[in-house]
Amino acid sequence: MPNGLLRPILLATLVAGTLDILAAVGLTLFYAGDPMNMLRGVASGPIPGATQWGSAGSVLGLAVHFALMAIMVTVYMIAADRRPMLRSKPLQWGVIYGLITYVVMNLIVVPLRFPAAFPPSPRGVATQLFCHIVLVGIPIALIAARYLRRRPFA
């Protein structure tokens, strides 16, 4: 990993990961669901049996969520370190990256693991787009621009 990227990666993972999981918990509660079940559902992506693990499955779901977010953040930070244009217009690139993360997660990753979850409802698409753009892509891009702004453009 290039020098100086660890701090912005950790910060962006914490910020975007927290915003995204708070939205997921809020939406789960709004629709009268159980946040612990939602987190076990996240854990069941890589470990199908986690839905039966109680609190341990929920904690694993939170860890899986932040691990996925760390991957998304790391990809953007490395790209922004190598491509100055990603740091020069963080709002524009945050929206674009939010769209990219939406496509990867909702049209590739999730359908491969949970094919019955598709097609998504229009409300589901709108909610996921909002979360991926506003709560994930834009914060990641803003943090990258702030922390990488003093780095020389390649």
JOSUL-V723045 format. One record per residue. RES is the residue in one letter. SS is DSSP state (H for helix, E for strand, - for the rest). NEAR is the number of other C-alpha atoms within 8 Angstrom. D_FIRST is the distance of its C-alpha to the first C-alpha in Angstrom with 1 decimal. Layout:
res:RES ss:SS near:NEAR d_first:D_FIRST
res:RES ss:SS near:NEAR d_first:D_FIRST
This chain:
res:M ss:- near:4 d_first:0.0
res:P ss:- near:5 d_first:3.8
res:N ss:- near:5 d_first:6.5
res:G ss:- near:6 d_first:8.6
res:L ss:- near:10 d_first:7.2
res:L ss:H near:7 d_first:8.0
res:R ss:H near:7 d_first:11.7
res:P ss:H near:12 d_first:12.2
res:I ss:H near:12 d_first:10.6
res:L ss:H near:9 d_first:13.0
res:L ss:H near:9 d_first:15.8
res:A ss:H near:14 d_first:15.8
res:T ss:H near:14 d_first:15.7
res:L ss:H near:9 d_first:18.6
res:V ss:H near:9 d_first:20.5
res:A ss:H near:14 d_first:20.4
res:G ss:H near:13 d_first:20.6
res:T ss:H near:9 d_first:23.6
res:L ss:H near:10 d_first:25.3
res:D ss:H near:12 d_first:25.1
res:I ss:H near:9 d_first:26.4
res:L ss:H near:8 d_first:29.1
res:A ss:H near:9 d_first:30.2
res:A ss:H near:8 d_first:30.4
res:V ss:H near:10 d_first:32.4
res:G ss:H near:8 d_first:34.6
res:L ss:H near:8 d_first:35.4
res:T ss:H near:12 d_first:36.0
res:L ss:H near:10 d_first:38.5
res:F ss:H near:7 d_first:40.0
res:Y ss:- near:6 d_first:40.9
res:A ss:- near:6 d_first:42.2
res:G ss:- near:9 d_first:39.6
res:D ss:- near:8 d_first:38.1
res:P ss:H near:9 d_first:34.5
res:M ss:H near:8 d_first:34.2
res:N ss:H near:10 d_first:35.2
res:M ss:H near:12 d_first:32.7
res:L ss:H near:14 d_first:29.9
res:R ss:H near:18 d_first:31.3
res:G ss:H near:11 d_first:31.3
res:V ss:H near:11 d_first:27.6
res:A ss:H near:17 d_first:27.2
res:S ss:- near:12 d_first:29.5
res:G ss:- near:10 d_first:27.1
res:P ss:- near:5 d_first:25.3
res:I ss:- near:7 d_first:28.2
res:P ss:H near:8 d_first:31.6
res:G ss:H near:7 d_first:33.6
res:A ss:H near:13 d_first:31.7
res:T ss:H near:12 d_first:34.4
res:Q ss:H near:7 d_first:36.8
res:W ss:- near:10 d_first:34.8
res:G ss:- near:9 d_first:36.0
res:S ss:H near:7 d_first:34.0
res:A ss:H near:7 d_first:31.4
res:G ss:H near:14 d_first:30.9
res:S ss:H near:15 d_first:30.4
res:V ss:H near:10 d_first:27.8
res:L ss:H near:12 d_first:26.0
res:G ss:H near:14 d_first:26.3
res:L ss:H near:11 d_first:24.7
res:A ss:H near:8 d_first:21.7
res:V ss:H near:10 d_first:21.4
res:H ss:H near:11 d_first:21.6
res:F ss:H near:11 d_first:18.8
res:A ss:H near:8 d_first:16.6
res:L ss:H near:8 d_first:17.4
res:M ss:H near:11 d_first:16.8
res:A ss:H near:11 d_first:13.3
res:I ss:H near:8 d_first:12.6
res:M ss:H near:9 d_first:14.5
res:V ss:H near:12 d_first:12.7
res:T ss:H near:9 d_first:9.1
res:V ss:H near:8 d_first:10.7
res:Y ss:H near:12 d_first:12.5
res:M ss:H near:12 d_first:10.0
res:I ss:H near:11 d_first:7.9
res:A ss:H near:9 d_first:11.5
res:A ss:H near:14 d_first:12.8
res:D ss:H near:9 d_first:10.5
res:R ss:H near:8 d_first:11.8
res:R ss:- near:10 d_first:15.3
res:P ss:- near:10 d_first:17.2
res:M ss:H near:7 d_first:19.9
res:L ss:H near:12 d_first:17.9
res:R ss:H near:14 d_first:18.0
res:S ss:H near:7 d_first:21.6
res:K ss:- near:8 d_first:23.3
res:P ss:H near:13 d_first:21.5
res:L ss:H near:9 d_first:24.7
res:Q ss:H near:7 d_first:25.2
res:W ss:H near:12 d_first:21.6
res:G ss:H near:16 d_first:21.6
res:V ss:H near:12 d_first:24.7
res:I ss:H near:10 d_first:23.5
res:Y ss:H near:12 d_first:20.3
res:G ss:H near:15 d_first:22.7
res:L ss:H near:12 d_first:24.9
res:I ss:H near:8 d_first:22.2
res:T ss:H near:11 d_first:21.1
res:Y ss:H near:12 d_first:24.9
res:V ss:H near:9 d_first:25.5
res:V ss:H near:9 d_first:22.8
res:M ss:H near:9 d_first:23.8
res:N ss:H near:9 d_first:27.6
res:L ss:H near:9 d_first:28.5
res:I ss:H near:9 d_first:26.3
res:V ss:H near:9 d_first:24.7
res:V ss:H near:11 d_first:27.7
res:P ss:H near:12 d_first:30.5
res:L ss:H near:7 d_first:29.2
res:R ss:H near:7 d_first:29.5
res:F ss:- near:8 d_first:32.3
res:P ss:H near:8 d_first:34.5
res:A ss:H near:5 d_first:37.4
res:A ss:H near:7 d_first:35.6
res:F ss:- near:6 d_first:36.1
res:P ss:- near:4 d_first:37.4
res:P ss:- near:7 d_first:36.3
res:S ss:- near:6 d_first:38.9
res:P ss:H near:6 d_first:38.8
res:R ss:H near:6 d_first:38.3
res:G ss:H near:8 d_first:35.3
res:V ss:H near:9 d_first:33.8
res:A ss:H near:8 d_first:34.4
res:T ss:H near:8 d_first:33.0
res:Q ss:H near:9 d_first:29.8
res:L ss:H near:11 d_first:29.4
res:F ss:H near:9 d_first:30.0
res:C ss:H near:11 d_first:27.5
res:H ss:H near:14 d_first:24.7
res:I ss:H near:15 d_first:25.4
res:V ss:H near:11 d_first:26.6
res:L ss:H near:12 d_first:24.8
res:V ss:H near:15 d_first:21.4
res:G ss:H near:18 d_first:20.8
res:I ss:H near:16 d_first:22.3
res:P ss:H near:13 d_first:20.9
res:I ss:H near:14 d_first:17.3
res:A ss:H near:15 d_first:18.1
res:L ss:H near:12 d_first:19.9
res:I ss:H near:11 d_first:17.3
res:A ss:H near:16 d_first:14.7
res:A ss:H near:13 d_first:17.6
res:R ss:H near:7 d_first:18.5
res:Y ss:H near:8 d_first:15.3
res:L ss:H near:10 d_first:14.1
res:R ss:- near:9 d_first:17.7
res:R ss:- near:5 d_first:17.8
res:R ss:- near:6 d_first:15.0
res:P ss:- near:5 d_first:16.7
res:F ss:- near:6 d_first:17.3
res:A ss:- near:5 d_first:16.3
